[in-house]
């Protein structure tokens, strides 16, 4: 019996979901650093508008990559005669990225006036 190969869509979904999660964590870490540096008085000024725009674009890019990863994960699960492990893991990670994003937005909206 021939061993099944991994689905290319599943591998792509997994890689993109990990990238989306890392991008989300990185932008959250940068934002948290700015916030606490400003609150504790260690920052001379708040972040520039350009840096805030870059972080905002990174958040949106993270959501876009996660959405594409969800689509690839679903396709990877539907492909016949292929292993579905990477597609399933990619799909699970991709579902958590927007959920974490929403939790962060809901819990922190309107609580700071840095800019």
Phi and psi in degrees as GROMACS dihedral restraints (atoms count N, CA, C in turn):
[ dihedral_restraints ]
;  ai    aj    ak    al  type     phi  dphi    fc
    3     4     5     6     1   -80.4    20    10
    4     5     6     7     1   134.9    20    10
    6     7     8     9     1   -76.3    20    10
    7     8     9    10     1   137.6    20    10
    9    10    11    12     1   -71.5    20    10
   10    11    12    13     1   145.0    20    10
   12    13    14    15     1   -96.1    20    10
   13    14    15    16     1   161.6    20    10
   15    16    17    18     1   -73.1    20    10
   16    17    18    19     1   146.2    20    10
   18    19    20    21     1   -71.2    20    10
   19    20    21    22     1   131.7    20    10
   21    22    23    24     1   -62.5    20    10
   22    23    24    25     1   -37.7    20    10
   24    25    26    27     1   -64.9    20    10
   25    26    27    28     1   -38.2    20    10
   27    28    29    30     1   -66.0    20    10
   28    29    30    31     1   -42.4    20    10
   30    31    32    33     1   -64.8    20    10
   31    32    33    34     1   -43.1    20    10
   33    34    35    36     1   -61.8    20    10
   34    35    36    37     1   -41.0    20    10
   36    37    38    39     1   -62.1    20    10
   37    38    39    40     1   -44.1    20    10
   39    40    41    42     1   -63.3    20    10
   40    41    42    43     1   -48.3    20    10
   42    43    44    45     1   -61.9    20    10
   43    44    45    46     1   -45.1    20    10
   45    46    47    48     1   -67.4    20    10
   46    47    48    49     1   -35.2    20    10
   48    49    50    51     1   -68.1    20    10
   49    50    51    52     1   -38.4    20    10
   51    52    53    54     1   -65.8    20    10
   52    53    54    55     1   -42.3    20    10
   54    55    56    57     1   -61.8    20    10
   55    56    57    58     1   -42.2    20    10
   57    58    59    60     1   -63.2    20    10
   58    59    60    61     1   -42.9    20    10
   60    61    62    63     1   -65.4    20    10
   61    62    63    64     1   -42.7    20    10
   63    64    65    66     1   -64.6    20    10
   64    65    66    67     1   -39.6    20    10
   66    67    68    69     1   -64.3    20    10
   67    68    69    70     1   -41.8    20    10
   69    70    71    72     1   -63.4    20    10
   70    71    72    73     1   -45.4    20    10
   72    73    74    75     1   -63.9    20    10
   73    74    75    76     1   -42.2    20    10
   75    76    77    78     1   -64.0    20    10
   76    77    78    79     1   -44.8    20    10
   78    79    80    81     1   -68.6    20    10
   79    80    81    82     1   -35.9    20    10
   81    82    83    84     1   -65.5    20    10
   82    83    84    85     1   -40.6    20    10
   84    85    86    87     1   -64.3    20    10
   85    86    87    88     1   -42.7    20    10
   87    88    89    90     1   -63.7    20    10
   88    89    90    91     1   -44.7    20    10
   90    91    92    93     1   -63.6    20    10
   91    92    93    94     1   -43.0    20    10
   93    94    95    96     1   -64.3    20    10
   94    95    96    97     1   -39.5    20    10
   96    97    98    99     1   -61.6    20    10
   97    98    99   100     1   -47.7    20    10
   99   100   101   102     1   -59.5    20    10
  100   101   102   103     1   -45.9    20    10
  102   103   104   105     1   -59.4    20    10
  103   104   105   106     1   -52.8    20    10
  105   106   107   108     1   -71.2    20    10
  106   107   108   109     1   -33.0    20    10
  108   109   110   111     1   -64.3    20    10
  109   110   111   112     1   -39.0    20    10
  111   112   113   114     1   -71.4    20    10
  112   113   114   115     1   -43.9    20    10
  114   115   116   117     1   -63.2    20    10
  115   116   117   118     1   -42.2    20    10
  117   118   119   120     1   -81.1    20    10
  118   119   120   121     1    -1.5    20    10
  120   121   122   123     1    79.8    20    10
  121   122   123   124     1    14.9    20    10
  123   124   125   126     1   -88.9    20    10
  124   125   126   127     1   -10.5    20    10
  126   127   128   129     1  -103.7    20    10
  127   128   129   130     1   134.4    20    10
  129   130   131   132     1   -68.5    20    10
  130   131   132   133     1   -34.6    20    10
  132   133   134   135     1  -150.3    20    10
  133   134   135   136     1   167.3    20    10
  135   136   137   138     1   -72.6    20    10
  136   137   138   139     1   163.7    20    10
  138   139   140   141     1   -60.2    20    10
  139   140   141   142     1   150.8    20    10
  141   142   143   144     1   -69.3    20    10
  142   143   144   145     1   161.3    20    10
  144   145   146   147     1   -62.0    20    10
  145   146   147   148     1   -35.8    20    10
  147   148   149   150     1   -62.2    20    10
  148   149   150   151     1   -44.0    20    10
  150   151   152   153     1   -66.6    20    10
  151   152   153   154     1   -37.5    20    10
  153   154   155   156     1   -65.6    20    10
  154   155   156   157     1   -37.5    20    10
  156   157   158   159     1   -65.2    20    10
  157   158   159   160     1   -42.2    20    10
  159   160   161   162     1   -62.5    20    10
  160   161   162   163     1   -43.1    20    10
  162   163   164   165     1   -65.0    20    10
  163   164   165   166     1   -41.0    20    10
  165   166   167   168     1   -62.0    20    10
  166   167   168   169     1   -42.3    20    10
  168   169   170   171     1   -64.7    20    10
  169   170   171   172     1   -38.5    20    10
  171   172   173   174     1   -64.1    20    10
  172   173   174   175     1   -38.9    20    10
  174   175   176   177     1   -62.7    20    10
  175   176   177   178     1   -46.3    20    10
  177   178   179   180     1   -64.8    20    10
  178   179   180   181     1   -41.3    20    10
  180   181   182   183     1   -61.3    20    10
  181   182   183   184     1   -39.1    20    10
  183   184   185   186     1   -60.5    20    10
  184   185   186   187     1   -43.3    20    10
  186   187   188   189     1   -66.7    20    10
  187   188   189   190     1   -38.6    20    10
  189   190   191   192     1   -64.9    20    10
  190   191   192   193     1   -47.3    20    10
  192   193   194   195     1   -62.1    20    10
  193   194   195   196     1   -39.0    20    10
  195   196   197   198     1   -63.6    20    10
  196   197   198   199     1   -40.4    20    10
  198   199   200   201     1   -63.9    20    10
  199   200   201   202     1   -43.7    20    10
  201   202   203   204     1   -64.0    20    10
  202   203   204   205     1   -38.5    20    10
  204   205   206   207     1   -64.2    20    10
  205   206   207   208     1   -36.8    20    10
  207   208   209   210     1   -62.6    20    10
  208   209   210   211     1   -44.6    20    10
  210   211   212   213     1   -62.5    20    10
  211   212   213   214     1   -46.0    20    10
  213   214   215   216     1   -64.0    20    10
  214   215   216   217     1   -36.7    20    10
  216   217   218   219     1   -64.7    20    10
  217   218   219   220     1   -40.8    20    10
  219   220   221   222     1   -64.7    20    10
  220   221   222   223     1   -44.2    20    10
  222   223   224   225     1   -61.7    20    10
  223   224   225   226     1   -42.4    20    10
  225   226   227   228     1   -62.2    20    10
  226   227   228   229     1   -32.4    20    10
  228   229   230   231     1   -73.6    20    10
  229   230   231   232     1   -26.2    20    10
  231   232   233   234     1   -88.2    20    10
  232   233   234   235     1   -12.3    20    10
  234   235   236   237     1   -70.7    20    10
  235   236   237   238     1   131.8    20    10
  237   238   239   240     1   -82.7    20    10
  238   239   240   241     1   152.4    20    10
  240   241   242   243     1    59.5    20    10
  241   242   243   244     1    32.5    20    10
  243   244   245   246     1  -134.1    20    10
  244   245   246   247     1   153.9    20    10
  246   247   248   249     1   -69.4    20    10
  247   248   249   250     1   145.8    20    10
  249   250   251   252     1  -115.0    20    10
  250   251   252   253     1    11.0    20    10
  252   253   254   255     1   -62.8    20    10
  253   254   255   256     1   -52.0    20    10
  255   256   257   258     1   -64.1    20    10
  256   257   258   259     1   -36.3    20    10
  258   259   260   261     1   -63.9    20    10
  259   260   261   262     1   -42.9    20    10
  261   262   263   264     1   -67.8    20    10
  262   263   264   265     1   -45.5    20    10
  264   265   266   267     1   -64.4    20    10
  265   266   267   268     1   -42.7    20    10
  267   268   269   270     1   -61.7    20    10
  268   269   270   271     1   -39.5    20    10
  270   271   272   273     1   -65.7    20    10
  271   272   273   274     1   -42.9    20    10
  273   274   275   276     1   -63.8    20    10
  274   275   276   277     1   -48.1    20    10
  276   277   278   279     1   -62.2    20    10
  277   278   279   280     1   -41.2    20    10
  279   280   281   282     1   -65.4    20    10
  280   281   282   283     1   -30.4    20    10
  282   283   284   285     1   -72.8    20    10
  283   284   285   286     1   -30.8    20    10
  285   286   287   288     1   -75.7    20    10
  286   287   288   289     1   -29.6    20    10
  288   289   290   291     1   -59.0    20    10
  289   290   291   292     1   -52.4    20    10
  291   292   293   294     1   -65.9    20    10
  292   293   294   295     1   -31.1    20    10
  294   295   296   297     1   -66.2    20    10
  295   296   297   298     1   -45.3    20    10
  297   298   299   300     1   -63.5    20    10
  298   299   300   301     1   -41.4    20    10
  300   301   302   303     1   -57.2    20    10
  301   302   303   304     1   -47.8    20    10
  303   304   305   306     1   -65.3    20    10
  304   305   306   307     1   -39.2    20    10
  306   307   308   309     1   -62.1    20    10
  307   308   309   310     1   -43.7    20    10
  309   310   311   312     1   -63.1    20    10
  310   311   312   313     1   -45.8    20    10
  312   313   314   315     1   -63.9    20    10
  313   314   315   316     1   -46.2    20    10
  315   316   317   318     1   -65.3    20    10
  316   317   318   319     1   -40.8    20    10
  318   319   320   321     1   -80.1    20    10
  319   320   321   322     1   -18.3    20    10
  321   322   323   324     1  -117.3    20    10
  322   323   324   325     1     2.6    20    10
  324   325   326   327     1   -70.2    20    10
  325   326   327   328     1   128.1    20    10
  327   328   329   330     1    78.0    20    10
  328   329   330   331     1     8.7    20    10
  330   331   332   333     1   -94.5    20    10
  331   332   333   334     1    -8.8    20    10
  333   334   335   336     1  -133.8    20    10
  334   335   336   337     1   154.5    20    10
  336   337   338   339     1  -130.5    20    10
  337   338   339   340     1    53.7    20    10
  339   340   341   342     1   -66.5    20    10
  340   341   342   343     1   -46.1    20    10
